[in-house]
Every structure is written in C-alpha cells, then in structure tokens.
Amino acid sequence: MRAVRRPRDAAGMNYIFDTGSELGRHHLDHLGNLIDAPTHWCLERRGLSPTARCLEIGAGSGRIANWLAARTGEVVAVDIDTAQLTDLAANVEVRKHDVRDGLGVDGPFDLIHARLVLMHIPEREQIFAELVNALAPGGLLVIGDFTGRRLHPISAPSAEDRALWARMQYLSHEVVGPAGGISLTWAGGTAARMTAAGLTDVHTMEYSETTAGGTDGCLLHRNLNEQAEPLLLAAGATPDELARYRELMTDPSFTAWFYQFLCTSGVRPR
Ligand SMILES: C[S@@+](CC[C@H](N)C(=O)[O-])C[C@H]1O[C@@H](n2cnc3c(N)ncnc32)[C@H](O)[C@@H]1O
C-alpha cells in the first residue's frame, strides 16, 4: 500500500518526489550508484565503532543503513515513506516518521547521517538543531547535500540540445525546486552551521564527476524530470521539450557535469 502523506501548507510543502513509486526506487538506485562510495569515505574517515548506535534520516532504500549496520551496533532508519525499506539487516530498525515533527526516536546517537534530505525540507534549520541535540558526547554528525553549482554541458548533439539542457536546469533548479521547498544553497553553509552549533573537527568533502547520456547521472536527471512532470508543465515546459530532454538523457553523445555533492561532518565535544 502506498504511503499517505500529511498535507502541509504552502510554507511547509511536501517532498516533491514519490519515494514509494517505481520511479522513486530507480531514483534511489541511481543516487546510490553515484554517491555511495564518497559517502562511505565520509562516514568511515574517523573510524566506525562496532558498538555505535546510528541514526539514518531519510533512509530511502536503506543502502547506507545496511552499510552502517554491517560495521556498527545498530541503526535506526527513519523516513516519511518506508516503502523501499524492505531488504534490511536484522540490526536496522525502521521508523516511518515525518522529521518535520521531531526526529521520531530518542537519542543519544554515536553517529547521525542525513544525505539529500535536509536540502528538500524547508524546516531544515530546526531539524539540524534537533540532530545536533541528539548526538552523544563524541558523536559524529554527517550531512550530505547537492549544491547549485551550474551543471555545464560538455558535449551535445546540437546547439538546440544545449539550449534545451539549460532551460530544463533553469526550470528545475530555479522555478520548480525552490517552489517545492528545495534549497541548493543550504549545503554550502553546513560547515559554518556545525561550527556555530559547537561541533568540532568540522570537515567537508566535495565530490563531482561528469555524466554521459544513458549512465546513472543522466538517467537520474531523466527520472527526476518524469517525477516532476506536472510541476514542470505548470512552470511552462512543453510536452515536446520534456520528450526531447528525456531522449537526450539516454544519448551517449551528450555529456555534462553532474551535481556537486558536499558531505560535511562534525563531532559533539565530550
Ligand atoms: C532524495 S531522497 C534520499 C534518500 C537517501 N538518503 C539517499 O541518499 O539515498 C530523500 C529521502 O528523504 C525522505 N524524506 C523526505 N521528506 C521527509 C520528511 N519530512 N521526513 C522523513 N523523511 C523524508 C524521502 O522519502 C526520501 O527517502
């Protein structure tokens, strides 16, 4: 059965993608294929304790929750939509919960991780403060999000396709995304935010790569474009533009930069 989301007003709108759908599952698979490796690096650069209690916020398909569960003591995986949290290790506990209403589980935690979640939720500052408060002394907070750095095309079949790419990036990132509560400027401030909250050993890793049509990055763009179709049409995109853009995202002769991913961590003093 599909998850039913609680309605919010215009200031606190809902996540614009549908985690529990088939497109939602492919969305999470592409993300994992693209950024699990740099995420693992961030999570283990200070070492992981086999007895650590971990919290995974916006757990998605549970790939990171499972990875943590294999290396730590236990993981609580929280998501507003738990439809994809099915194939999990025995030491992963699933909580279906909207983190705009508190974290849904009591701390303290030795490790808290939230990837590509806070950028989607307008109440991100409040949730950030709750994550800091839920850390055990010596606990590690790891937050990863995409930035708004321009996604320059590198090669395209035609000048018209380059223009179409630019138009879709504009509509997605400067019209539909902000109207849906997405922030692409939040990630750049996470390190300063952690320092201001009293965390120490604050560190940021930047990861980015190019993507070609038919590979995970472009297939993710195509997937998000399909999930956001009603919003893009309302923003002025035409059905012909959407159709050509999706074709382009499978064409290996198209290449562009994929999102810059920032993964920032900080430690609560003992
Ligand atoms: C872009 S996905 C990222 C999933 C996963 N963290 C990853 O990186 O693969 C965002 C996730 O946050 C969840 N989410 C969105 N809004 C939420 C909320 N208010 N409370 C809890 N989870 C939320 C979505 O259901 C989805 O699983």
The ligand as an SDF file (V2000), in Angstrom:
LIG
                    3D

 27 29  0  0  0  0  0  0  0  0999 V2000
   16.4940   12.2660   -2.2510 C   0  0  0  0  0  0  0  0  0  0  0  0
   15.9480   11.0070   -1.1830 S   0  0  0  0  0  0  0  0  0  0  0  0
   17.4830   10.4770   -0.4290 C   0  0  0  0  0  0  0  0  0  0  0  0
   17.3870    9.1040    0.1630 C   0  0  0  0  0  0  0  0  0  0  0  0
   18.6710    8.5990    0.8230 C   0  0  0  0  0  0  0  0  0  0  0  0
   19.0440    9.4180    1.9620 N   0  0  0  0  0  0  0  0  0  0  0  0
   19.8050    8.5700   -0.1780 C   0  0  0  0  0  0  0  0  0  0  0  0
   20.6380    9.4650   -0.1940 O   0  0  0  0  0  0  0  0  0  0  0  0
   19.8350    7.6140   -0.9980 O   0  0  0  0  0  0  0  0  0  0  0  0
   15.1620   11.8820    0.1460 C   0  0  0  0  0  0  0  0  0  0  0  0
   14.5720   10.9450    1.2040 C   0  0  0  0  0  0  0  0  0  0  0  0
   14.0480   11.7300    2.2820 O   0  0  0  0  0  0  0  0  0  0  0  0
   12.7530   11.2610    2.6020 C   0  0  0  0  0  0  0  0  0  0  0  0
   12.0030   12.3930    3.1900 N   0  0  0  0  0  0  0  0  0  0  0  0
   11.5650   13.4980    2.5410 C   0  0  0  0  0  0  0  0  0  0  0  0
   10.9080   14.3010    3.3890 N   0  0  0  0  0  0  0  0  0  0  0  0
   10.9360   13.6890    4.6010 C   0  0  0  0  0  0  0  0  0  0  0  0
   10.4290   14.0190    5.8850 C   0  0  0  0  0  0  0  0  0  0  0  0
    9.7530   15.1650    6.0770 N   0  0  0  0  0  0  0  0  0  0  0  0
   10.6320   13.1660    6.9220 N   0  0  0  0  0  0  0  0  0  0  0  0
   11.3110   12.0000    6.7260 C   0  0  0  0  0  0  0  0  0  0  0  0
   11.8270   11.6300    5.5330 N   0  0  0  0  0  0  0  0  0  0  0  0
   11.6490   12.4690    4.4830 C   0  0  0  0  0  0  0  0  0  0  0  0
   12.1920   10.7660    1.2860 C   0  0  0  0  0  0  0  0  0  0  0  0
   11.0980    9.8670    1.4430 O   0  0  0  0  0  0  0  0  0  0  0  0
   13.4180   10.1130    0.6640 C   0  0  0  0  0  0  0  0  0  0  0  0
   13.5740    8.7740    1.0770 O   0  0  0  0  0  0  0  0  0  0  0  0
  1  2  1  0
  2  3  1  0
  2 10  1  0
  3  4  1  0
  4  5  1  0
  5  6  1  0
  5  7  1  0
  7  8  2  0
  7  9  1  0
 10 11  1  0
 11 12  1  0
 11 26  1  0
 12 13  1  0
 13 14  1  0
 13 24  1  0
 14 15  1  0
 14 23  1  0
 15 16  2  0
 16 17  1  0
 17 18  1  0
 17 23  2  0
 18 19  1  0
 18 20  2  0
 20 21  1  0
 21 22  2  0
 22 23  1  0
 24 25  1  0
 24 26  1  0
 26 27  1  0
M  CHG  2   2   1   9  -1
M  END
$$$$
